[in-house]
Amino acid sequence: MSLDHSDESYSPQLIRGVLERTKTIAMVGISGNPVKASNFVARYLESKQYCVIPINPSRKGTELFGRTVLGSLAEIPAAQDPVQMVDIFRNSEAAGEIVDEALEVLLDRGLETIWMQIGVFNPQAAERARAKGITVIMNRCPKIEYARHFGELRWGGFNTGVISSKLR
């Protein structure tokens, strides 16, 4: 896959496969503000039976969704179920450090996917993760992809292709 993020494309099978096999997501950059995208996405994913581990150093020790917010990926307890995905709600530059930390502390603990949110691209970090066998998705949102791939059409409105005015 090219390092030019403008042509990053992911097959429906890849996206759906990631969403189906993932059970636990470490969300880096989560906000306590319920109108912020990271908070909304975390609540949505929790409602779909994902375990979302909140990570935000400025909110460390507070509680979100009944879970204690951790300051870093390294603080995820060893007894925690495997963390299959790290979802990055930080800017593209910060994503590099987060990917490196994820590879260091979660690679042997079930890490399968690095997911960078809409607008987040770090091709160099993506290549480092891919070199370790990790699936990388950039510039996508798991909430939107879940709705698209599992046939949900919500009030927020995303064209899932499930409802159409075309005659078949």
Secondary structure, DSSP 8 states (H G I E B T S, - for coil): --S-GGG----HHHHHHHHHH--EEEEET--S-TTSHHHHHHHHHHHTT-EEEEE-GGGTT-EETTEE-BSSGGGS-TTS----EEEE-S-HHHHHHHHHHHHHHHGGGT--EEEE-TT---HHHHHHHHHTT-EEE-S--HHHHHHHHTT---TT----SSS-SS--
